[in-house]
């Protein structure tokens, strides 16, 4: 992919299973978001942070609040894509501390005539570690207007390149609970 790429760091979740904001919790002595942000900076020309809170750590970045509140990650992706000037956007959740860019390099090597390039693990897409074309904004708007907020359902209506990955790919490990935070 030779076009400019915007990175979108998803930090707007409720963290209901964790009980508090996850983005800055320590994992291996680093804030949870830090390796994810480092990976985005490695690949992207610009970084946008999806967050409904103005965290001081992100003062040097464009922080975008959800235009439509309380609809989950779809709201963050929709709002950030509307602020992006890049055709392609790398979306990563802040709770994937083992991200190192290896899988993203694989996704970026795919031909760029898709609406989305998404890893598939055991038949399940990972929509918060993916590349989205800005052209999906009207599809997101239609889903939001219809009250349908499932990213997996939204993907089924797009031209998606699914990349099958092994179940043991550590880059996709999410940290959602205090037990997972401890390793």
Buried (B, 14 or more C-beta within 10 A) or exposed (E): BEEEBBBBBBBBBEBEEBEEBBBBBEBEEEBBBBBBBEBBEEBBEBBBBBBBEEBEBBEEBBBBBBBBEEBBBBBBBBBBBEBBEBBBBBBBBBBBBBBEBEBBEEBBEEEBEBBBBBBBBEEEBBBBBBBBBBBBBEBBEEBBEEEEBEBEEBBEEBEBBBBEBEEEBEBBEBBBEEEBBEE
